[in-house]
Structure formats: structure tokens, C-alpha cells
Amino acid sequence: MSSLETLGCAIKTYAYLIGLCIVYLGFPMSAKSSERSGYVVVPGDRLGVIEEFIPDSGTFSRDGVIYSKIVGRALVDLLNKRVSVYPLVSEPAVPKLSAEVVGQVGNAQSDNVLVRIFRVGSKDVSGVFTGILHISDVSDRYVDSMNEVCKTGDIIRAKVISEKNQIYHLSTSENNLGVLYGFCGRCGNLLESKRHEMFCPKCGNVENRKTAFDYGKEDFVTKKKGSETVESQSA
């Protein structure tokens, strides 16, 4: 291919990209920062320079140039000299490293349990995620069996400490982590915290749990154990 043909292809490609920007994003690539306010931008779109504006949420700067970090609408605040990007949709809630998650204990073994995660922080998750809680990560003190920590059906709060091999490894060693709602292994009733033990007011059964400091106070609309539904009550 000759140099002229190469140049011709490059010009056509550039014109095509400009056309896409005008059709899909609503502004030409050469638009000034103030003219881009309100338009849809995508990651990598240039929004201005740090000599003119302060980069705010949804942006990043490199070599003095401010770019969009997310898909959203650009907002240029000429009064305060700030530029930001607001997401078009809320960021999906998925487990991440160091995030606190809430889930229900599923399959339980002597040294680990599987947890079906249904909340990340204060948001319900977008999809189905499963974490694993190993006995070595449940407490600062020695634990002989996971039966002393939690049982199938319990609702727990934990922290994601690893995402190795796309598996969410959890920990409940901190005081604010552990069982939020425990259910009696004999009758399925909600357990009450009595000093260092868990007491069932229905059948009198006594069990052990590694509870969070706010046991029974986390507010959910409903919690399910088997076919039963337990309404939560905020303290």
C-alpha cells in the first residue's frame, strides 16, 4: 500500500471516529471543556486541563490533562472551576477486596463454611456470589470447630480478605464481624444472645456462635431460613 493510500485510510478512519462521537456522544472531539457539560462521556474522554479546572469525582488527570474515568455525564462547574462525571447508572454492587459483605451460611464443614453473599456494604448484590469462611479466619482466639462459629442458615457479616482464583475468602475476626442472626439447630427459632452463649427461647437449646457486636440489630426487610421467614426488628 502506497503512502497516499495509507494517508487516505487514516483520514477516513478519523472522520468515522468523529462521526461516532457526534452521533453517540453528542459532541465533537474538539469541543471545549465548557461545551461538554451535560454530554455523555466515556472513559478516556478529555475534559480539560488542570490549569483551567480541578479534577473531581469520576475523573483522573495525566500529564496535566483531565479525563473521564467512567461512563456518565460531564459536569463543568465554571464558578468553582471543577469538572466531574456523574455515572449514568449506579455502580453494581459486587464483592471486592476489603469490602464488608452480608450473607447466609450454606454448606458447613468442620473447618470451613460456604456463604451465599446477598449484600455488599449497604447495597444488595447484582448477581449470585459465594464466599468461603475458613476456621483460621474466624477469630483471634483458637477455634476447635466451625460449629462454635456459625451454622447453616445463619446470617453473617464478614470481610473479603482475598479474591485469589476468583474465590471470595472471608474473615470474621474483627469485633463488628460475625453472626448477625443465628438460628436454633434444634427447632430453627431465632437465637437470643445471653452473655457468652446463644439461647433459644422456644425450646431452651443453648449453642455457641461467634457473633458481631451488634447481633440482632442489623436491619433487613426479611431473612429466610429454610421455608420460614423471619422479620427483623431494629433495636
C-alpha positions in Angstrom: 0.0 0.0 0.0 1.4 3.4 -1.0 1.9 6.4 1.3 -1.0 8.2 -0.3 -3.3 5.2 0.2 -2.2 4.9 3.8 -2.9 8.6 4.4 -6.3 8.2 2.8 -7.3 5.3 5.1 -6.2 7.2 8.1 -8.3 10.3 7.1 -11.3 8.1 6.5 -10.8 6.4 9.9 -10.5 9.7 11.7 -13.6 11.0 10.0 -15.5 7.9 11.0 -14.5 8.3 14.7 -15.6 11.9 14.6 -18.9 10.8 13.2 -19.3 8.3 16.0 -18.6 10.9 18.7 -21.2 13.3 17.2 -23.8 10.6 16.9 -23.3 8.6 20.1 -21.8 11.1 22.5 -23.4 14.3 21.2 -20.2 16.4 20.9 -17.3 16.7 18.6 -13.9 15.6 19.8 -12.6 19.1 19.6 -15.3 20.6 21.8 -14.2 23.0 24.6 -14.5 21.9 28.2 -17.4 24.2 28.9 -19.2 22.9 25.8 -19.0 19.3 27.0 -21.0 20.0 30.2 -24.1 17.7 30.2 -22.9 15.5 27.4 -22.3 11.7 27.8 -18.6 10.8 28.1 -16.8 7.5 28.2 -13.5 6.5 30.0 -10.6 8.3 28.4 -12.5 11.3 27.0 -10.6 14.5 27.5 -12.5 17.0 29.7 -10.0 19.8 30.2 -6.6 20.7 31.7 -5.6 21.2 35.3 -4.6 24.8 34.6 -8.3 25.5 34.0 -10.2 23.1 36.3 -9.8 20.9 39.4 -10.5 17.2 38.6 -13.4 16.0 40.7 -15.4 12.7 41.1 -15.4 10.4 38.0 -12.2 11.9 36.6 -8.5 11.4 36.6 -5.6 13.5 35.4 -2.5 12.6 33.5 0.3 14.9 32.3 -1.9 17.9 33.2 -4.9 16.7 31.2 -8.2 15.7 32.9 -10.0 12.6 31.5 -13.2 10.8 32.3 -12.8 7.7 34.4 -16.4 6.4 33.9 -19.3 6.4 31.5 -21.5 9.3 32.6 -22.5 12.9 32.1 -19.8 15.5 32.3 -20.4 18.5 34.6 -18.3 21.5 34.2 -18.6 24.0 37.2 -17.3 27.3 35.8 -17.9 29.1 39.0 -15.8 26.8 41.2 -13.5 25.7 38.3 -14.3 22.0 38.8 -15.0 19.2 36.3 -16.7 15.9 37.2 -18.5 13.0 35.7 -21.7 11.5 37.2 -22.5 7.9 36.3 -25.5 7.2 34.1 -26.3 4.1 36.2 -25.4 3.2 39.8 -22.3 1.1 40.1 -23.3 -2.6 40.5 -22.7 -4.0 44.0 -20.2 -6.8 43.8 -17.8 -8.2 46.4 -14.4 -6.6 46.4 -11.2 -6.9 48.4 -11.6 -5.4 51.9 -15.4 -4.9 51.4 -17.8 -5.9 54.2 -20.4 -8.4 53.0 -23.5 -10.0 54.5 -24.6 -13.5 53.5 -26.3 -16.7 54.6 -24.3 -19.7 55.7 -24.9 -22.7 53.4 -22.8 -25.9 53.3 -20.9 -26.2 56.6 -18.0 -28.4 57.4 -15.8 -28.7 60.4 -13.1 -26.3 59.1 -15.0 -24.1 56.7 -18.4 -22.9 55.5 -19.8 -21.6 52.3 -21.6 -18.2 52.4 -24.1 -17.0 49.9 -23.4 -13.3 49.7 -26.5 -11.1 49.2 -25.3 -7.7 50.3 -22.1 -5.6 49.9 -21.9 -2.7 52.3 -25.4 -1.3 52.2 -26.3 -2.5 48.7 -27.9 -5.7 47.6 -25.6 -7.6 45.2 -26.1 -7.7 41.5 -25.9 -11.4 40.8 -25.0 -14.6 42.8 -21.8 -14.7 44.7 -20.4 -17.3 47.1 -17.6 -16.8 49.7 -15.7 -19.3 51.8 -15.0 -18.8 55.5 -12.2 -20.9 56.8 -11.7 -21.7 60.5 -8.3 -19.9 60.6 -10.0 -16.6 59.7 -13.0 -16.6 62.1 -11.4 -15.3 65.3 -8.2 -14.1 67.0 -8.6 -17.0 69.5 -8.3 -20.7 68.9 -11.4 -22.3 67.5 -11.8 -26.1 67.5 -14.7 -26.4 65.1 -16.9 -24.2 62.9 -19.9 -25.3 65.0 -18.6 -22.9 67.6 -18.7 -20.0 65.0 -21.8 -20.4 62.8 -24.3 -22.9 61.4 -26.2 -23.5 58.3 -28.9 -20.8 57.9 -27.2 -18.1 60.0 -26.9 -14.6 58.6 -23.3 -13.3 59.0 -21.3 -10.2 58.3 -17.7 -10.8 57.0 -14.9 -9.0 55.3 -13.4 -10.1 51.9 -9.7 -10.7 52.6 -8.8 -12.4 49.3 -10.1 -12.8 45.7 -7.5 -15.5 44.8 -8.5 -17.7 41.9 -11.8 -15.7 41.7 -12.9 -17.1 45.1 -14.0 -14.7 47.8 -12.2 -15.7 51.0 -13.8 -14.2 54.1 -12.9 -13.3 57.6 -14.9 -12.6 60.8 -12.0 -11.9 63.1 -13.0 -8.3 63.9 -15.5 -7.3 66.6 -18.0 -5.9 64.1 -17.9 -9.2 62.1 -19.6 -12.5 62.8 -23.1 -13.8 63.1 -25.9 -11.2 62.9 -28.8 -13.6 63.3 -28.4 -17.2 64.5 -31.0 -19.9 64.3 -31.5 -22.8 66.7 -30.1 -26.1 65.3 -32.9 -28.0 67.0 -36.1 -26.0 66.2 -35.0 -23.3 63.8 -36.1 -20.4 66.0 -34.1 -17.2 66.2 -31.5 -17.4 69.0 -31.0 -14.7 71.7 -27.7 -13.6 72.9 -27.1 -14.5 76.6 -23.7 -13.5 77.9 -21.3 -15.8 76.1 -23.9 -18.2 74.8 -26.9 -18.3 72.4 -30.2 -19.3 73.9 -33.3 -20.5 72.1 -36.4 -19.0 73.9 -38.6 -21.6 72.2 -37.0 -24.9 73.1 -34.4 -23.9 75.6 -31.5 -25.1 73.5 -28.1 -23.5 74.2 -25.5 -23.1 71.4 -22.2 -21.2 70.7 -21.7 -18.6 68.0 -19.0 -16.0 67.1 -21.4 -13.0 67.0 -20.9 -9.5 65.7 -21.1 -6.8 68.5 -24.4 -5.6 67.0 -26.0 -9.1 66.9 -29.8 -8.9 66.2 -29.6 -5.2 65.3 -28.9 -5.2 61.6 -32.0 -4.1 59.8 -33.2 -6.3 56.9 -36.7 -6.5 55.4 -36.8 -10.2 55.7 -34.4 -13.1 56.4 -35.1 -16.7 55.3 -34.2 -19.9 57.0 -35.5 -22.9 55.1 -39.1 -22.2 54.2 -39.5 -19.8 57.2 -39.3 -16.0 57.0 -38.0 -14.1 60.0 -38.9 -10.4 60.2 -36.1 -8.3 61.5 -36.5 -5.7 64.2 -34.2 -2.7 64.7 -33.1 -2.1 68.2 
